[in-house]
Amino acid sequence: MKSTLKYTFSLCLVLCSFLVTAQKITTVQDSSAVKKDSIKPKTERYGLRLGVDLFKLTRSLYDKDFKGLELVGDFKFTRKHYLAAEIGNENKTVADNQLDFNTKGTYLKVGFDYNSYENWLGMNNMIYVGMRYGVSSFSQTLNSYSIYYANNYFPKPTIESGTKFDGLSAQWIEVIAGVKAEVFPNLYVGFSFGMHNLISNKVPDNFDNLYIPGFNRTYGGNFGAGFNYTISYFVPLYKTILKSKVKEKAKK
């Protein structure tokens, strides 16, 4: 009888210890599941970034021969690719020893940028290259000019003209490289350099398009160069959930 009670008591202890162990395992599993469920999926923001070219804006303040404004924008449509555009107007007077003229008009540039920078999650910094197609509509006024003489002993008379050439236009392809960095939440500063090549240029009679809004000086050929320094604000429009690289590899 005693041996039976002793056997029964031992069996109860074993069962109790088994139940306690099983309960602990279940609790750990439940807490792990809760932790897994509480981890938020990683997302990436997509949206529109709008800004202004500070270089043209500040130049208009200190350069009496230049007035201009350029608005810039880009839209992120993949993790690496952006649609981009710039629109602006310029009023530029060029005065040198031989020639004094004024050019004013508007321009539009559209294209794309490729971001080569690997961002941390939630950031949209850029080290990029891109292309633009530019078109400009403008007019020029020949204020005055002087006739060139090979012999410098004779004075060069300045001839007042005032001739205006309307309905001028130009088109070009532009390759650019630049940087954009987030300095405050959603606020970005950046700069870019561009090399331009004219593909179409409507030239007036008895004159030339020596300066084209959005293209800059032509330097007597089809090539030009440009620079801008921008400040812009990012407007988030939507988010996408990032796929795990482990899951992607498993699918493959």
C-alpha positions in Angstrom: 0.0 0.0 0.0 2.8 2.4 1.0 4.7 1.6 -2.2 1.5 2.2 -4.2 1.0 5.7 -2.6 4.6 6.5 -3.1 4.4 5.5 -6.8 1.2 7.6 -7.3 2.7 10.6 -5.5 5.9 10.4 -7.7 3.7 10.2 -10.9 1.8 13.3 -9.8 5.0 15.3 -9.3 6.2 14.3 -12.7 2.9 15.3 -14.3 2.9 18.6 -12.5 6.5 19.4 -13.5 5.6 18.5 -17.1 2.6 20.8 -17.1 4.7 23.7 -15.7 7.4 23.2 -18.3 4.8 23.1 -21.1 3.1 26.2 -19.8 6.5 28.1 -19.8 7.2 27.0 -23.4 3.8 28.1 -24.4 4.3 31.5 -22.7 7.6 32.0 -24.4 6.2 31.1 -27.8 3.2 33.5 -27.2 5.6 36.4 -26.2 7.7 35.7 -29.3 4.7 35.8 -31.5 3.6 39.1 -29.9 7.1 40.5 -30.5 7.0 39.4 -34.1 3.6 40.9 -34.6 4.6 44.1 -33.0 7.5 44.7 -35.4 6.3 47.2 -38.0 7.1 46.5 -41.7 9.7 48.7 -43.3 8.3 51.3 -45.6 9.8 53.8 -48.1 8.3 57.2 -48.9 7.5 58.5 -52.3 6.5 62.0 -53.2 7.1 65.3 -54.8 10.0 67.7 -54.1 9.6 71.4 -55.0 12.1 74.2 -54.7 13.9 77.2 -56.1 17.3 78.0 -57.5 19.0 80.2 -54.9 21.9 81.0 -57.4 19.6 82.8 -59.8 17.6 84.3 -56.9 20.6 85.8 -55.1 22.3 86.9 -58.4 19.3 89.0 -59.2 20.0 91.0 -56.0 23.6 91.9 -56.6 24.0 91.8 -60.5 22.3 94.8 -62.1 22.5 93.1 -65.5 20.7 90.0 -64.5 17.1 89.2 -63.4 15.9 85.6 -63.2 14.0 83.0 -61.3 14.0 79.2 -61.6 11.6 76.7 -59.9 12.7 73.1 -59.7 10.9 69.8 -58.9 11.3 66.1 -59.0 9.1 63.1 -58.4 10.4 59.8 -57.1 8.7 56.9 -59.0 11.2 54.1 -58.2 13.8 53.6 -55.5 16.5 55.0 -57.9 14.7 57.0 -60.5 13.1 60.5 -60.4 11.2 62.5 -63.0 12.6 66.0 -62.9 11.8 69.5 -64.3 12.9 73.1 -64.1 11.0 76.2 -65.3 12.2 79.7 -65.3 12.7 83.1 -66.8 15.7 85.3 -67.4 16.4 88.9 -68.3 20.1 89.3 -69.1 22.1 92.2 -70.4 25.6 91.6 -71.9 27.9 94.6 -72.4 31.5 94.2 -73.7 33.9 96.2 -75.9 32.2 95.4 -79.1 28.6 94.7 -78.3 25.7 95.6 -75.9 22.5 93.5 -76.1 19.7 92.3 -73.9 18.0 88.8 -73.9 14.8 88.0 -72.1 12.5 85.0 -72.2 11.3 81.8 -70.5 12.4 78.2 -70.6 11.4 74.7 -69.6 13.6 71.6 -69.0 12.2 68.1 -68.4 13.9 64.8 -67.9 15.0 62.2 -65.3 17.6 61.6 -62.6 19.2 58.4 -61.5 20.3 58.3 -57.8 23.4 56.3 -57.2 23.4 56.9 -53.4 22.3 54.1 -51.0 20.0 55.8 -48.5 19.2 54.7 -45.0 15.6 53.8 -44.4 13.3 56.9 -44.7 15.9 59.1 -46.4 15.9 60.6 -49.9 19.4 62.0 -50.2 20.8 62.0 -53.7 24.1 61.7 -55.6 22.8 61.6 -59.1 23.3 61.9 -62.8 20.5 62.9 -65.2 19.4 64.2 -68.6 17.1 67.1 -69.6 15.4 68.2 -72.8 15.3 72.0 -72.8 13.3 74.5 -74.8 13.4 78.3 -74.6 11.4 81.1 -76.1 12.9 84.6 -76.0 13.6 87.9 -77.7 16.8 90.0 -78.1 17.5 93.7 -78.3 20.7 95.0 -79.8 21.3 98.1 -77.8 24.6 99.3 -79.4 27.7 98.0 -81.2 31.0 99.2 -82.4 32.6 98.4 -85.7 35.8 96.4 -85.5 39.0 98.0 -86.8 42.3 96.1 -87.1 44.1 99.3 -86.6 43.7 100.4 -82.9 45.0 104.0 -83.6 41.6 105.1 -84.8 38.7 105.4 -82.2 35.9 102.9 -82.4 32.6 104.7 -82.8 29.6 103.2 -80.9 26.5 102.9 -83.0 23.2 103.0 -81.1 20.8 100.4 -82.5 17.8 99.5 -80.4 16.8 96.8 -83.0 14.6 94.1 -81.4 14.4 90.5 -82.5 11.2 88.7 -81.4 10.0 85.1 -81.8 13.3 83.4 -81.2 13.6 79.9 -79.8 16.1 77.1 -79.0 16.2 73.5 -78.0 18.9 71.5 -76.4 20.0 68.3 -74.6 21.6 68.6 -71.2 23.6 66.1 -69.1 23.8 67.0 -65.4 25.4 65.7 -62.2 24.5 66.8 -58.7 23.9 66.3 -55.0 20.8 66.8 -52.7 21.0 66.4 -49.0 18.4 66.6 -46.2 19.4 69.3 -43.7 16.1 69.4 -41.7 13.1 67.0 -41.9 11.9 67.1 -45.5 14.1 70.2 -46.3 16.8 69.7 -48.9 19.7 71.7 -50.3 21.7 70.7 -53.4 23.7 71.8 -56.3 24.3 70.5 -59.9 26.4 71.1 -62.9 25.2 70.7 -66.5 26.7 70.5 -70.0 24.4 71.6 -72.9 24.4 70.8 -76.6 22.1 72.8 -78.9 20.0 70.7 -81.3 17.8 73.6 -82.7 18.5 77.3 -82.7 16.3 80.0 -84.5 18.8 82.7 -85.3 17.7 86.3 -86.3 18.8 88.0 -89.4 22.1 89.9 -89.2 22.6 88.8 -85.6 23.2 85.7 -83.4 21.9 84.1 -80.3 24.8 84.8 -78.0 22.8 84.2 -74.9 19.8 81.8 -74.5 17.6 81.8 -71.3 18.1 78.4 -69.5 21.1 77.6 -71.7 23.4 80.5 -70.9 26.1 81.8 -73.3 26.7 79.9 -76.5 30.4 80.9 -76.7 30.1 81.0 -80.5 29.1 77.3 -80.8 26.5 74.7 -79.8 27.9 74.0 -76.4 27.1 75.6 -73.1 27.4 75.0 -69.3 25.3 75.8 -66.3 25.2 75.6 -62.5 22.4 75.8 -59.9 22.2 75.8 -56.1 18.7 74.8 -54.8 16.6 74.6 -51.7 13.6 72.3 -51.9 10.9 70.7 -49.7 9.8 67.1 -50.0 6.0 66.4 -49.9 5.3 62.7 -49.0 2.4 61.3 -51.0 2.4 57.6 -50.3 4.5 54.8 -48.8 5.4 51.3 -50.0 6.4 48.3 -47.9 9.9 47.1 -48.6 10.2 43.4 -49.4 12.7 41.4 -47.4 15.8 40.4 -49.3 15.7 37.0 -47.6 12.1 36.4 -48.9 13.1 37.5 -52.3 16.0 35.1 -52.5 13.8 32.3 -51.2 11.3 33.0 -54.0 14.1 32.8 -56.6 
